[in-house]
Amino acid sequence: MQNNEQETIYDSAAIKKIAVRVSWVSIIVNALLSFGKLLAGLLAASGAMVSDAVHSASDVISSVMVMFGVSMAAKEEDQNHPYGHERLECVTALLLAALLFITGVGIGLNGIKNISLALDGDLAAPGLLALWAAVVSIAVKEAMYWYTRAAANKTRSGALLADAWHHRSDALSSVGSFVGILGARLGWPILDPVAALVICCFILKVAWDIASDSFDKMVDHACDETVVEQIRKVVRDTPGVLSLDDLKTRRFGSKSYVDVEIGVDSRLNIVEAHNIAQLLHDNIEQTLPEVKHCMVHVNPNFVGIANDE
């Protein structure tokens, strides 16, 4: 996902630095928030708020995972990993998705149990403290979503984007908590566990979206059509290229790889043909910094000879 409002960073060391800073902010905020929500949920007897606190606590774990994943992905190529370590970021995002899924299922099961209690008349309405805790949580988690999302767009980090959506899912869950707690205090206690069930659905949807995106990056999914069209334009604008014979792209974590086959005048010698290929290679990597490597294959093009004849 591109962010047109700020410059994208591709340097691995800079990406790692930003990710670590954002993750530490996230860890501190989530630790304080989860403790506050848990305390409020227990004191006010709100199942929705306790579920919300568990969700916030899972964010602490996710931020630690992001720091680890991005740090590992930023490592330089070595003899055993000549293509780098970018896919470790995808692995981190998949683990975050799994964590979100487990959290969502747990919240859903607890909500179902409390709905049964409410139907039997055994569930009391939560206290006012839980309502105020939900309001604070919504504001804090939404702010964390925009803060982390900006860093994710700037670094094109899938793990940071996953963490941003973790914050957004927590903000949505707090909205559900607020509605449920308010409804319960107005005389419908069943709305508190129903809110927890709605929270579960939000979390599972986010988990699915994150997992799908990570799987795409791990199975060499092609780049977006806008990126492919940019590459085609660079090929067309490169002097000496007579035809674009083939173009393949693949996403590799936050980076991309490009394989291009071009046609050049068959009467050129090998050095002249190589110079055109090198020029195209440089043009593509300079125009699209997310391209980690571009391979250019040259084919002889006999159109020029046929036209001359």
Buried (B, 14 or more C-beta within 10 A) or exposed (E): EEBEEEEEBBEBEEBBBBBBEBBEBBBEBBBEBBEBBBBBBBBBBBBBBBBBBBBBBBBBBBBBBBBBBBBBBBBEEEEEEEEBBBBBBBBBBBBBBEBBBEBBBBBBEBBEEBBEBBEEEEBBBBBEBBBBBBEBBBEBBBEBBEBBBBBBBBBBBBBBBBBBBBBBBBBBBBBBBBBBBBBBBEEBBBBBBBBBBBBBBBBBBBBBBBBEBBBBBBEEBBBBEEBBEBBEEBBEEBEBBBEBEEBBBBBBBBBBBBBBBBBBBBEBEEEEBBBBBEBBBEBBBEEBBBBBBBEBEBBEBBEBEEEEE
